[in-house]
Amino acid sequence: MRVCLLRGDGIGAELCDDARAALQLVLPDAHVDEVPIGFHAFEATGSALPPASLAAARDADACLLVAVGSPLVPTPGYHSPIVALRRELDLYANLRPVRSLVAGASPIDLAGASPVDLIVVRENTEGLYAGRESTSPGRAVAERVVTESASRRIARVAGELASGRRGRVTVVHKANVLRETCGLFRSTALDELARFSGLVVDELLVDNAALQLVTNPERFDVLVTTNLFGDILSDVAAHAGGGLGLVTSANFGTHGALFEPVHGSAPDLVGTGRANPIATLRAVAWMVDFLGATAEAERLTRAIETTLAAGPRTPDLGGHATTAEVTEAVLASALSHELCSLNPL
């Protein structure tokens, strides 16, 4: 099997080594193509998504991206490579699961609350991320694109997921203000979800959904929403799952899959050795499972959960360990699980 490892910016570049080490441990025969993407690639080649990197992503059985950095000020010629990659590969469904991984790992007090286990299903190809912006002196305009076809297929993904979980879908929108775009998304999603028998379907305005994700996250099963709202809400939801250092995501389409942690390039953590590698390692485990190596994925997942429970932990989880120390602990635990399976007596 062929894996494309997209080496990005900031801690994305640093954590690529951790991802490769985990891949080599559980899938030693996988062919890994490591290619550049992001702002450093733009500075070196003039493109944040060089043609060779895109070609490698197209040829791979699955892709892994840790994080890319984007300039906050307009930079001529620069365009978001992850948005472009999702569009080029038609990775229309972005799944961002959040669950309570281990007691004490969450920055919020969940004492007495039910465990959190939810998935944000984000439409991944249009909305305000369609890239249709224009400027004139003193004025900037962004065009928000919402189509019935994209809304229907993302609602179908949410319905299929919920049917295999607890059977509840929450449609998140702002149709009371964005009457045409969110109105179309709302009506289409509700119509598509009505085709599923046995589902409980409700809806929330996006601002209320954000509040509920902070104060009552255990009420949710599957949330489905538009591109920008999904991006924001999944970060809010991460708070209930221990923070961005733990949360991973997957982008699925008709002919491809891209796995990535939810966190960004975190330039303030570059070179400090304090970045949490768990989200990246969980992305590796999810990708390995997608590639059909279920036992290997379970072994890595058990090692991650063992390390979260027993330590060491990085500072974002209240510990003092370095990135390398946490990765080494996970890999050692994964190796131990392998040895136990080989020597059951």
Rosetta silent file (secondary structure, phi, psi, omega in degrees, C-alpha in Angstrom):
SEQUENCE: MRVCLLRGDGIGAELCDDARAALQLVLPDAHVDEVPIGFHAFEATGSALPPASLAAARDADACLLVAVGSPLVPTPGYHSPIVALRRELDLYANLRPVRSLVAGASPIDLAGASPVDLIVVRENTEGLYAGRESTSPGRAVAERVVTESASRRIARVAGELASGRRGRVTVVHKANVLRETCGLFRSTALDELARFSGLVVDELLVDNAALQLVTNPERFDVLVTTNLFGDILSDVAAHAGGGLGLVTSANFGTHGALFEPVHGSAPDLVGTGRANPIATLRAVAWMVDFLGATAEAERLTRAIETTLAAGPRTPDLGGHATTAEVTEAVLASALSHELCSLNPL
SCORE:     score description
SCORE:     0.000 S_00000001
   1 L     0.000  153.743 -175.550    0.000    0.000    0.000 S_00000001
   2 E  -117.417  128.149  178.939    1.064    3.570   -0.690 S_00000001
   3 E  -117.379  134.666  174.695    0.758    6.413    1.827 S_00000001
   4 E  -102.527  116.640  178.361    1.319   10.083    1.053 S_00000001
   5 E  -101.690  110.967 -175.929    2.759   11.964    4.031 S_00000001
   6 E   -90.997  108.278 -175.801    2.288   15.694    3.465 S_00000001
   7 E   -84.790  111.620 -173.024    5.027   17.544    5.339 S_00000001
   8 L   -98.892 -134.750 -172.751    3.609   20.924    6.307 S_00000001
   9 L  -119.961  164.277  174.591    4.605   23.843    8.488 S_00000001
  10 L    57.714 -134.759  179.065    5.333   24.548   12.138 S_00000001
  11 H   -68.058  -15.739  174.863    4.653   21.603   14.406 S_00000001
  12 H   -60.444  -40.729  177.962    3.190   19.923   11.323 S_00000001
  13 H   -70.558  -39.402 -178.610    6.692   19.459    9.993 S_00000001
  14 H   -67.856  -42.540 -176.587    8.018   18.338   13.373 S_00000001
  15 H   -75.808  -11.668  174.440    5.245   15.819   14.030 S_00000001
  16 H   -57.741  -36.775  179.774    5.698   14.247   10.610 S_00000001
  17 H   -65.570  -37.229  177.731    8.642   12.342   12.084 S_00000001
  18 H   -67.096  -41.552  178.717    6.401   10.979   14.862 S_00000001
  19 H   -62.674  -43.438  179.764    3.790    9.960   12.286 S_00000001
  20 H   -64.113  -40.036  179.519    6.388    8.203   10.154 S_00000001
  21 H   -62.900  -41.501  178.604    7.768    6.340   13.174 S_00000001
  22 H   -66.138  -41.741  177.969    4.290    5.086   14.081 S_00000001
  23 H   -61.482  -44.248 -178.845    3.621    4.041   10.497 S_00000001
  24 H   -64.162  -30.909 -179.673    6.907    2.176   10.279 S_00000001
  25 H   -72.859  -46.278 -172.938    6.105    0.301   13.485 S_00000001
  26 H   -94.656  -23.173  177.572    2.608   -0.890   12.584 S_00000001
  27 L  -131.903   67.489 -174.174    2.857   -0.952    8.756 S_00000001
  28 L   -62.606  -22.657 -177.812    6.536   -1.630    8.018 S_00000001
  29 L   -92.033   -2.759 -179.998    5.816   -2.689    4.419 S_00000001
  30 L   -69.080  140.759  174.369    3.879    0.450    3.476 S_00000001
  31 E   -89.557  121.510 -176.162    5.477    2.681    0.853 S_00000001
  32 E  -110.971  118.955  172.491    5.549    6.250    2.201 S_00000001
  33 E   -98.010  115.061  178.137    5.920    9.230   -0.130 S_00000001
  34 E   -99.630  121.553 -174.174    6.828   12.326    1.889 S_00000001
  35 E  -133.222  155.085 -177.757    6.092   15.538   -0.013 S_00000001
  36 E   -83.423  151.880  175.669    5.995   19.255    0.858 S_00000001
  37 L  -157.567  150.244  175.188    2.856   21.335    1.315 S_00000001
  38 L   106.929 -162.152 -172.201    2.084   24.686    2.908 S_00000001
  39 H   -69.460  -37.385  177.273    3.788   28.030    3.296 S_00000001
  40 H   -64.387  -37.484  175.613    7.346   26.677    3.229 S_00000001
  41 H   -64.327  -38.859  177.748    6.509   24.885   -0.002 S_00000001
  42 H   -62.482  -44.245  179.586    5.123   28.162   -1.337 S_00000001
  43 H   -64.612  -34.156 -176.142    8.309   30.011   -0.446 S_00000001
  44 H   -83.397  -34.325 -171.375   10.446   27.313   -2.084 S_00000001
  45 H  -122.334  -11.763 -175.629    8.404   26.600   -5.214 S_00000001
  46 L    87.650    2.120  178.658    5.851   29.370   -5.626 S_00000001
  47 L  -139.129  132.154  176.928    3.005   26.963   -4.855 S_00000001
  48 L   -74.000  -20.079  175.317    1.561   25.896   -1.500 S_00000001
  49 L  -129.644   80.934 -177.518    0.440   22.681   -3.202 S_00000001
  50 L   -56.394  146.763 -179.506    3.174   21.819   -5.708 S_00000001
  51 H   -53.183  -37.729 -179.897    2.043   19.704   -8.683 S_00000001
  52 H   -66.924  -34.657  178.429    4.287   16.825   -7.590 S_00000001
  53 H   -69.161  -41.776  177.365    2.696   16.833   -4.126 S_00000001
  54 H   -63.041  -41.525  179.236   -0.796   16.793   -5.605 S_00000001
  55 H   -62.581  -41.310  178.774    0.184   13.948   -7.926 S_00000001
  56 H   -64.193  -38.333  178.312    1.544   11.932   -4.984 S_00000001
  57 H   -65.735  -39.889  178.838   -1.687   12.520   -3.080 S_00000001
  58 H   -64.429  -36.796 -174.963   -3.743   11.338   -6.056 S_00000001
  59 H   -80.732  -15.004 -173.380   -1.654    8.169   -6.413 S_00000001
  60 L   -79.914  155.095  171.724   -1.774    7.233   -2.712 S_00000001
  61 L   -75.455  -26.745  175.756   -4.175    4.820   -1.069 S_00000001
  62 E  -161.868  155.528 -179.380   -4.464    7.345    1.755 S_00000001
  63 E  -121.357  151.116  175.177   -2.905   10.659    2.772 S_00000001
  64 E  -129.886  124.996  176.831   -1.788   12.056    6.117 S_00000001
  65 E  -124.639  128.109  179.841   -1.400   15.778    6.757 S_00000001
  66 L   -85.957  -58.965  178.635   -0.358   17.082   10.157 S_00000001
  67 L  -169.348  148.499  172.873   -0.692   20.865    9.767 S_00000001
  68 L  -124.638  155.826  176.668    0.035   23.706    7.390 S_00000001
  69 L  -107.474  144.877  178.018    0.591   27.382    8.074 S_00000001
  70 L  -129.711  139.791  179.038   -1.035   30.222    6.189 S_00000001
  71 L   -66.580  143.396 -179.893   -0.100   33.908    6.322 S_00000001
  72 L   -79.153  -19.280  179.264   -2.617   36.130    8.107 S_00000001
  73 L  -105.481  150.468  179.553   -2.081   38.967    5.627 S_00000001
  74 L   -54.674  129.131  179.990   -2.844   38.708    1.892 S_00000001
  75 L  -124.510  112.214 -176.265    0.112   37.148    0.094 S_00000001
  76 L   -52.598  128.009  177.030    0.043   37.340   -3.709 S_00000001
  77 L    90.274  -13.083 -178.158   -0.134   33.874   -5.229 S_00000001
  78 L   -90.183  131.489  174.387   -0.781   32.040   -1.966 S_00000001
  79 L  -134.226  146.633 -177.627   -3.914   29.919   -1.639 S_00000001
  80 L   -56.070  119.860 -178.426   -4.811   27.500    1.144 S_00000001
  81 H   -72.411  -30.728 -178.691   -3.337   24.127    0.146 S_00000001
  82 H   -72.907  -37.779  175.580   -5.666   22.066    2.316 S_00000001
  83 H   -63.667  -43.281  179.353   -8.760   23.699    0.815 S_00000001
  84 H   -64.582  -39.987 -178.717   -7.309   23.109   -2.647 S_00000001
  85 H   -65.863  -43.218  177.348   -6.417   19.501   -1.820 S_00000001
  86 H   -60.464  -40.414 -178.479   -9.902   18.741   -0.544 S_00000001
  87 H   -71.491  -43.214 -178.070  -11.388   20.247   -3.678 S_00000001
  88 H   -63.530  -35.998 -179.491   -8.975   18.558   -6.097 S_00000001
  89 L   -95.246    3.026 -178.016   -9.608   15.137   -4.545 S_00000001
  90 L    50.922   48.825  177.680  -13.329   15.872   -3.994 S_00000001
  91 L   -86.523   80.664 -166.233  -12.991   15.064   -0.302 S_00000001
  92 L   -81.967  -16.104 -176.784  -16.469   16.325    0.421 S_00000001
  93 E  -116.120  118.970  176.822  -17.013   14.868    3.909 S_00000001
  94 E  -108.251  114.702 -179.485  -14.954   15.998    6.878 S_00000001
  95 E  -104.092  126.509 -178.465  -15.569   13.859    9.970 S_00000001
  96 E  -128.292   89.722  179.939  -14.352   15.194   13.300 S_00000001
  97 E   -78.428  144.327  175.740  -15.119   12.831   16.208 S_00000001
  98 E  -133.867  127.682  175.451  -14.781   14.000   19.798 S_00000001
  99 E  -147.715  160.200  177.492  -15.048   11.707   22.794 S_00000001
 100 L   -72.264  109.385 -175.194  -13.940   11.520   26.410 S_00000001
 101 L   -84.368  -40.386 -176.679  -10.685    9.604   26.119 S_00000001
 102 L  -160.432  142.309  178.998   -9.538    9.467   29.720 S_00000001
 103 L   -59.349  134.507  178.434  -10.534   10.995   33.046 S_00000001
 104 L    89.620   -6.835 -179.132   -8.602   14.125   33.821 S_00000001
 105 L   -86.630  -17.828 -177.603   -7.593   14.807   30.226 S_00000001
 106 L   -87.297  139.232  177.724  -10.361   17.322   29.604 S_00000001
 107 L   -74.961   -6.553  176.445   -9.857   20.965   30.589 S_00000001
 108 L  -107.545  156.158 -178.142  -13.522   21.128   31.641 S_00000001
 109 L   -86.038  108.572  179.915  -15.029   19.456   34.685 S_00000001
 110 L  -101.436   18.342 -179.031  -17.193   16.605   33.476 S_00000001
 111 L   -58.392  126.256  179.268  -17.777   15.185   36.934 S_00000001
 112 L    85.104   -9.477 -178.844  -21.236   13.665   37.015 S_00000001
 113 L   -92.199  155.709  175.093  -21.755   14.161   33.283 S_00000001
 114 L   -69.849  151.410  178.256  -22.207   11.428   30.736 S_00000001
 115 L   -60.430  145.854  178.407  -19.154   10.705   28.569 S_00000001
 116 L   -86.224  131.318  177.374  -18.893   12.798   25.428 S_00000001
 117 E  -152.878   91.825 -175.334  -19.055   10.861   22.157 S_00000001
 118 E  -136.976  163.645  174.984  -20.016   12.967   19.152 S_00000001
 119 E  -133.694  127.619  170.123  -19.056   13.545   15.529 S_00000001
 120 E   -90.757  121.361  177.675  -19.134   16.834   13.657 S_00000001
 121 E  -104.676  113.116 -170.982  -19.873   16.128    9.981 S_00000001
 122 E  -112.174  127.078  172.484  -18.690   19.108    7.961 S_00000001
 123 E   -66.410  135.178 -160.533  -19.410   19.824    4.303 S_00000001
 124 L  -117.220    1.558 -169.777  -15.945   20.224    2.886 S_00000001
 125 L  -122.114  -11.922 -174.521  -16.046   21.691   -0.620 S_00000001
 126 L  -138.528 -135.251 -175.860  -18.089   24.910   -0.713 S_00000001
 127 E    67.117 -148.259  179.001  -19.617   27.536    1.598 S_00000001
 128 H   -73.127  -11.784  176.703  -17.415   30.505    2.434 S_00000001
 129 H   -87.370    9.907  177.527  -14.376   28.334    1.700 S_00000001
 130 H   -66.843  -16.098  175.728  -15.285   28.282   -1.987 S_00000001
 131 L    79.658   19.415 -179.656  -12.615   30.974   -2.401 S_00000001
 132 L   -96.720   88.591 -179.082  -14.773   33.440   -4.303 S_00000001
 133 E  -124.927  150.912  176.877  -13.605   36.776   -2.944 S_00000001
 134 E  -144.066  155.966  179.537  -13.175   40.173   -4.530 S_00000001
 135 E  -134.066  152.669  170.130  -11.920   43.542   -3.388 S_00000001
 136 E  -143.669  167.617 -176.232  -12.306   47.162   -4.335 S_00000001
 137 L   -52.010  119.311  177.402  -11.011   50.251   -2.523 S_00000001
 138 L    74.074   14.381 -174.797  -12.258   50.043    1.071 S_00000001
 139 E  -150.027  139.048  174.495  -14.413   47.000    0.408 S_00000001
 140 E  -135.955  139.290 -175.596  -14.051   43.212    0.367 S_00000001
 141 E  -130.489  133.461  173.508  -16.720   40.692   -0.615 S_00000001
 142 E  -116.931  135.868  179.196  -16.872   36.923   -0.112 S_00000001
 143 L   -98.506  126.286  179.470  -19.405   34.782   -1.958 S_00000001
 144 L   -96.244  120.671 -175.741  -20.937   31.918    0.022 S_00000001
 145 E  -108.232  120.464  174.414  -21.774   28.952   -2.180 S_00000001
 146 L  -130.991  126.436 -179.748  -24.307   26.346   -1.009 S_00000001
 147 L  -118.700  154.537  178.152  -25.752   23.788   -3.421 S_00000001
 148 H   -64.265  -40.806 -176.504  -28.504   21.248   -3.051 S_00000001
 149 H   -64.302  -45.005  179.888  -26.295   18.412   -4.300 S_00000001
 150 H   -68.609  -37.251  179.248  -23.477   19.040   -1.793 S_00000001
 151 H   -66.069  -38.222 -177.887  -25.952   19.576    1.052 S_00000001
 152 H   -69.290  -42.919 -176.176  -27.765   16.355    0.241 S_00000001
 153 H   -71.602  -31.208  178.099  -24.682   14.173    0.071 S_00000001
 154 H   -74.334  -33.898  175.067  -23.243   15.491    3.344 S_00000001
 155 H   -64.935  -35.824  178.590  -26.601   14.954    5.066 S_00000001
 156 H   -64.496  -40.580  176.560  -26.576   11.398    3.718 S_00000001
 157 H   -60.087  -44.605 -179.808  -23.160   10.819    5.297 S_00000001
 158 H   -62.923  -41.757  179.871  -24.493   12.113    8.622 S_00000001
 159 H   -64.565  -41.740  179.376  -27.562    9.889    8.394 S_00000001
 160 H   -65.498  -40.017  177.540  -25.517    6.794    7.627 S_00000001
 161 H   -63.636  -48.732 -176.853  -23.172    7.514   10.527 S_00000001
 162 H   -63.797  -32.502  179.865  -25.985    8.136   12.993 S_00000001
 163 H   -63.409  -27.385  177.764  -27.754    4.948   11.904 S_00000001
 164 L   -96.683    3.980  179.843  -24.736    2.991   13.147 S_00000001
 165 L  -118.154 -121.670 -176.522  -24.419    5.001   16.361 S_00000001
 166 L   -98.597    1.918  170.432  -27.139    6.352   18.688 S_00000001
 167 L    78.308   28.275  179.636  -29.496    7.401   15.906 S_00000001
 168 E  -131.044  133.751  177.634  -29.606   11.177   16.408 S_00000001
 169 E  -126.580  132.682  174.364  -28.617   13.939   13.987 S_00000001
 170 E  -110.765  120.066  177.644  -28.557   17.670   14.713 S_00000001
 171 E   -89.060  121.820 -175.895  -28.664   19.966   11.673 S_00000001
 172 E  -110.423  130.993 -174.758  -26.772   23.184   12.455 S_00000001
 173 E  -158.117 -174.858  173.269  -27.386   26.363   10.434 S_00000001
 174 L  -139.618   49.152 -173.748  -28.196   30.084   10.594 S_00000001
 175 L   -69.495  -15.153  177.465  -31.245   30.093    8.348 S_00000001
 176 L   -71.419  -20.625  177.961  -32.945   32.819   10.364 S_00000001
 177 L  -113.791  -50.586  179.229  -30.393   35.307    8.969 S_00000001
 178 L   -89.560   73.891 -166.570  -28.781   33.596    5.967 S_00000001
 179 L   -67.721  -32.717 -178.036  -32.163   32.734    4.522 S_00000001
 180 L   -84.230  -52.290 -175.405  -31.061   31.650    1.049 S_00000001
 181 H   -74.032  -55.602  177.640  -27.794   29.784    1.681 S_00000001
 182 H   -68.495  -29.868  176.268  -28.475   28.317    5.109 S_00000001
 183 H   -61.740  -42.497  177.836  -32.115   28.021    4.141 S_00000001
 184 H   -67.054  -43.698  178.470  -31.188   25.739    1.250 S_00000001
 185 H   -60.435  -46.626 -178.244  -28.804   23.714    3.404 S_00000001
 186 H   -59.790  -53.050 -175.006  -31.416   23.335    6.148 S_00000001
 187 H   -65.603  -38.376  179.951  -34.291   22.255    3.926 S_00000001
 188 H   -68.481  -44.839 -179.463  -32.152   19.882    1.867 S_00000001
 189 H   -62.834  -44.179  179.759  -30.512   18.265    4.903 S_00000001
 190 H   -64.441  -38.222  178.367  -33.838   17.768    6.674 S_00000001
 191 H   -64.918  -42.766 -179.422  -35.366   16.291    3.516 S_00000001
 192 H   -67.472  -41.613 -177.986  -32.474   13.852    3.056 S_00000001
 193 H   -69.503  -25.049  177.466  -32.447   12.795    6.709 S_00000001
 194 L   -66.751  -16.037  178.509  -36.196   12.138    6.587 S_00000001
 195 L   -76.230  -14.551 -179.705  -35.391    9.248    4.220 S_00000001
 196 L   -92.146  126.364  178.099  -33.711    7.367    7.091 S_00000001
 197 L   -82.491  141.771  174.343  -36.044    5.375    9.275 S_00000001
 198 L    87.387   -4.093  179.195  -35.546    5.439   13.005 S_00000001
 199 L   -83.005  143.933  168.113  -33.441    8.604   13.206 S_00000001
 200 E   -98.794  118.100 -175.696  -34.195   11.385   15.653 S_00000001
 201 E  -117.381  128.023  172.665  -33.486   14.631   13.811 S_00000001
 202 E  -131.797 -178.965 -179.129  -33.387   18.083   15.369 S_00000001
 203 E  -143.721  151.288  177.851  -31.869   21.433   14.434 S_00000001
 204 E  -140.210  145.729  167.910  -30.014   24.270   16.144 S_00000001
 205 E   -70.097  148.869 -169.262  -28.860   27.716   15.169 S_00000001
 206 H   -61.840  -35.069 -179.352  -25.085   27.770   15.066 S_00000001
 207 H   -68.453  -39.186  176.024  -24.661   30.154   17.994 S_00000001
 208 H   -67.434  -38.008  178.041  -26.843   27.968   20.221 S_00000001
 209 H   -60.724  -40.974  178.211  -24.992   24.877   19.007 S_00000001
 210 H   -61.857  -42.923  178.346  -21.693   26.444   20.079 S_00000001
 211 H   -62.592  -45.305 -178.106  -23.113   27.156   23.532 S_00000001
 212 H   -65.642  -32.598  177.787  -24.492   23.612   23.879 S_00000001
 213 H   -66.933  -26.526  178.213  -21.145   22.109   22.858 S_00000001
 214 H   -86.046  -42.442 -171.871  -19.530   23.929   25.764 S_00000001
 215 H   -95.510  -24.411 -173.627  -22.233   23.469   28.400 S_00000001
 216 L  -147.719   53.468 -172.544  -23.949   20.211   27.408 S_00000001
 217 H   -66.356  -24.216 -177.421  -21.783   18.304   24.894 S_00000001
 218 H   -68.999  -10.824  179.511  -23.030   14.877   25.984 S_00000001
 219 H   -74.898  -17.069 -172.259  -26.429   15.615   24.402 S_00000001
 220 L   -93.673  149.065  171.643  -24.998   15.321   20.876 S_00000001
 221 L  -115.417  -74.432  177.116  -24.499   12.287   18.672 S_00000001
 222 E  -123.522  129.128  172.823  -23.934   13.502   15.085 S_00000001
 223 E  -111.010  136.874  176.637  -23.936   17.160   14.038 S_00000001
 224 E  -125.683  135.266 -174.771  -24.041   18.088   10.351 S_00000001
 225 E  -159.205 -178.869 -177.373  -23.324   21.575    9.088 S_00000001
 226 L   -82.062  176.617 -167.476  -21.701   23.769    6.469 S_00000001
 227 H   -60.372  -60.040 -177.097  -18.002   24.300    5.887 S_00000001
 228 H   -65.631  -43.559  178.952  -17.085   27.299    8.041 S_00000001
 229 H   -60.238  -40.729  179.956  -19.536   26.428   10.816 S_00000001
 230 H   -65.271  -37.055  178.137  -18.155   22.890   10.929 S_00000001
 231 H   -62.124  -46.446 -177.753  -14.596   24.165   11.161 S_00000001
 232 H   -71.089  -47.663 -174.909  -15.429   26.396   14.123 S_00000001
 233 H   -64.828  -34.122  179.379  -17.783   24.028   15.948 S_00000001
 234 H   -67.826  -32.088  174.215  -15.362   21.117   15.813 S_00000001
 235 H   -69.500  -39.548  175.896  -12.748   23.245   17.567 S_00000001
 236 H   -61.555  -45.268 -179.530  -15.328   24.208   20.190 S_00000001
 237 H   -61.860  -32.319 -178.786  -16.258   20.534   20.600 S_00000001
 238 H   -58.002  -26.715  178.948  -12.597   19.624   21.055 S_00000001
 239 H   -57.593  -36.501 -178.569  -12.747   21.401   24.407 S_00000001
 240 H   -79.871  -11.942 -178.188  -14.940   18.588   25.736 S_00000001
 241 H  -107.790   13.911  177.823  -12.559   15.921   24.463 S_00000001
 242 L   106.499    0.423  178.029   -9.375   17.135   26.094 S_00000001
 243 L   102.541  172.703 -174.354   -8.379   19.929   23.725 S_00000001
 244 L   -66.762  -19.327  179.865   -6.977   20.210   20.236 S_00000001
 245 L   -71.198   -8.030 -177.281   -3.952   18.085   21.079 S_00000001
 246 L  -113.568  -19.034 -166.800   -6.178   14.983   21.143 S_00000001
 247 L   -92.728  132.952 -179.107   -8.716   15.474   18.359 S_00000001
 248 E  -120.058  172.260 -178.525   -8.253   14.024   14.896 S_00000001
 249 E  -151.826  165.232  177.513  -10.261   14.108   11.679 S_00000001
 250 E  -138.292  143.035  176.193  -10.726   12.418    8.330 S_00000001
 251 E  -114.027  120.915 -177.526  -11.693   13.719    4.909 S_00000001
 252 E  -118.465  147.133  174.910  -13.504   11.236    2.677 S_00000001
 253 L  -145.081 -165.994 -177.957  -14.581   11.375   -0.941 S_00000001
 254 L   -69.403  -35.505 -172.457  -15.416    9.091   -3.791 S_00000001
 255 L  -129.453   21.087 -178.698  -11.810    8.230   -4.615 S_00000001
 256 L  -166.437  172.464  176.708   -9.645    9.244   -1.691 S_00000001
 257 E  -152.514  136.541  179.776   -9.103    9.798    2.004 S_00000001
 258 E  -130.529  126.839 -177.912   -7.021   12.322    3.918 S_00000001
 259 E  -111.390  143.400 -176.365   -6.389   12.067    7.661 S_00000001
 260 E  -162.163  148.263  168.327   -5.245   14.947    9.859 S_00000001
 261 E   -70.488  159.227 -177.536   -5.295   16.248   13.424 S_00000001
 262 L   -78.858  -26.508 -176.072   -7.642   19.178   13.967 S_00000001
 263 L   -66.572  162.861  179.308   -4.980   21.487   15.430 S_00000001
 264 L   -93.452 -159.081 -174.229   -3.040   23.952   13.328 S_00000001
 265 L   -81.056  -11.778  173.062    0.666   24.592   12.841 S_00000001
 266 L    43.520   64.518 -177.277    1.028   26.254   16.292 S_00000001
 267 H   -57.974  -25.063  179.690    4.046   28.467   15.512 S_00000001
 268 H   -70.556  -16.471 -179.754    4.390   29.328   19.212 S_00000001
 269 H   -99.600   -6.923 -176.138    5.229   25.676   19.945 S_00000001
 270 L   -61.306  129.688  176.935    7.788   25.175   17.176 S_00000001
 271 L    79.660   -1.559 -177.823   11.136   24.055   18.543 S_00000001
 272 L   -90.939  -19.843 -175.691    9.895   23.822   22.130 S_00000001
 273 L    72.751   18.132 -175.678    9.266   20.072   22.203 S_00000001
 274 L  -107.438   -0.754 -178.694    5.918   20.746   23.907 S_00000001
 275 L   -67.825  139.795  179.085    3.508   19.858   21.067 S_00000001
 276 L   -82.434  120.559 -178.149    1.099   17.035   21.856 S_00000001
 277 L   -86.667   -2.646 -170.844    1.592   14.206   19.319 S_00000001
 278 H   -62.834  -43.212 -179.398   -1.548   12.262   20.322 S_00000001
 279 H   -60.832  -39.783  178.050   -3.883   13.787   17.710 S_00000001
 280 H   -65.640  -43.851 -179.799   -1.355   12.968   14.990 S_00000001
 281 H   -67.104  -34.169  174.936   -0.883    9.412   16.240 S_00000001
 282 H   -67.494  -35.271  175.450   -4.656    8.940   16.393 S_00000001
 283 H   -63.852  -39.274  176.657   -4.846   10.136   12.777 S_00000001
 284 H   -61.315  -45.997 -178.727   -2.257    7.498   11.876 S_00000001
 285 H   -61.294  -41.968  179.520   -4.321    4.808   13.633 S_00000001
 286 H   -63.711  -42.778  179.312   -7.492    5.881   11.796 S_00000001
 287 H   -64.045  -42.377  179.345   -5.665    5.836    8.471 S_00000001
 288 H   -61.024  -40.484  177.141   -4.195    2.386    9.173 S_00000001
 289 H   -64.666  -42.147  177.427   -7.693    1.086    9.905 S_00000001
 290 H   -59.126  -35.326 -178.862   -8.972    2.658    6.676 S_00000001
 291 L   -76.901   -0.864  174.793   -6.213    0.835    4.802 S_00000001
 292 L    97.487   -1.320 -179.752   -7.596   -2.465    6.089 S_00000001
 293 L   -92.334   69.814 -172.086   -5.001   -3.215    8.776 S_00000001
 294 H   -62.942  -43.781 -178.579   -7.575   -3.379   11.570 S_00000001
 295 H   -63.647  -41.604  179.619   -5.473   -5.300   14.089 S_00000001
 296 H   -66.068  -38.430  177.998   -2.527   -2.934   13.671 S_00000001
 297 H   -64.723  -41.876  178.950   -4.821    0.076   14.063 S_00000001
 298 H   -65.066  -36.784  179.330   -6.295   -1.375   17.248 S_00000001
 299 H   -64.150  -43.574  178.883   -2.808   -2.043   18.611 S_00000001
 300 H   -68.062  -39.609  179.094   -1.778    1.577   18.063 S_00000001
 301 H   -63.084  -44.240  177.730   -5.068    2.852   19.484 S_00000001
 302 H   -60.855  -39.383  179.303   -4.662    0.743   22.643 S_00000001
 303 H   -65.035  -39.389  177.545   -1.125    2.072   23.037 S_00000001
 304 H   -63.416  -46.615 -178.100   -2.376    5.658   22.728 S_00000001
 305 H   -67.524  -35.260  176.323   -5.104    5.090   25.309 S_00000001
 306 H   -62.835  -43.456 -179.260   -2.678    3.336   27.663 S_00000001
 307 H   -67.832  -39.910  177.469   -0.296    6.282   27.467 S_00000001
 308 H   -61.893  -37.955 -177.580   -3.093    8.804   28.019 S_00000001
 309 H   -74.487  -41.844 -172.350   -4.206    6.926   31.121 S_00000001
 310 H  -100.759  -15.718 -173.699   -0.798    6.256   32.664 S_00000001
 311 L    89.126  172.198    5.079    1.304    9.054   31.205 S_00000001
 312 L   -75.246  164.658  179.077    3.540   10.647   30.281 S_00000001
 313 L  -131.094  149.128  176.569    1.553   13.710   29.193 S_00000001
 314 L   -78.621  166.861 -175.133    2.470   16.954   27.490 S_00000001
 315 H   -58.233  -30.071 -179.859    1.864   20.342   29.219 S_00000001
 316 H   -64.969  -18.762  177.462   -1.524   20.912   27.540 S_00000001
 317 H  -107.769   16.935  176.494   -2.804   17.909   29.527 S_00000001
 318 L    87.892    6.434 -179.863   -1.176   18.981   32.775 S_00000001
 319 L   -99.753 -167.821 -178.372    2.020   16.991   32.361 S_00000001
 320 L  -131.646    9.209 -175.460    5.662   17.852   31.831 S_00000001
 321 L   -78.714  156.161  175.121    6.688   15.417   29.080 S_00000001
 322 L   -87.221  168.047  175.697    8.115   16.389   25.733 S_00000001
 323 H   -54.450  -49.066 -176.543    6.673   15.470   22.363 S_00000001
 324 H   -61.935  -40.141 -178.256    9.380   12.858   21.889 S_00000001
 325 H   -65.128  -39.068  179.221    8.790   11.291   25.312 S_00000001
 326 H   -68.818  -44.564  178.981    5.065   10.843   24.655 S_00000001
 327 H   -61.460  -43.832  179.252    5.646    9.387   21.190 S_00000001
 328 H   -61.098  -38.469  179.120    8.294    7.015   22.542 S_00000001
 329 H   -66.048  -41.769  179.377    5.881    5.858   25.261 S_00000001
 330 H   -64.276  -45.880 -177.863    3.123    5.180   22.724 S_00000001
 331 H   -67.031  -36.847  177.395    5.439    3.269   20.396 S_00000001
 332 H   -65.596  -39.316  177.997    6.890    1.252   23.269 S_00000001
 333 H   -66.690  -40.322  177.911    3.379    0.355   24.399 S_00000001
 334 H   -63.435  -39.816  177.364    2.404   -0.617   20.849 S_00000001
 335 H   -65.610  -37.812  178.328    5.484   -2.830   20.623 S_00000001
 336 H   -64.224  -41.595  177.435    4.599   -4.389   23.970 S_00000001
 337 H   -61.690  -37.619  179.462    1.075   -5.155   22.739 S_00000001
 338 H   -66.097  -43.882 -178.756    2.592   -6.824   19.674 S_00000001
 339 H   -65.080  -36.929  178.544    4.918   -8.953   21.767 S_00000001
 340 H   -64.763  -38.557 -179.501    2.031   -9.986   24.034 S_00000001
 341 H   -70.783  -29.878  179.479   -0.022  -11.093   21.036 S_00000001
 342 H   -78.680  -26.065 -177.575    2.919  -13.087   19.705 S_00000001
 343 L  -127.259   71.123 -173.713    3.569  -14.713   23.117 S_00000001
 344 L   -64.176  -19.413  179.700    0.116  -15.157   24.718 S_00000001
 345 L   -94.919    0.000    0.000    1.516  -17.485   27.412 S_00000001
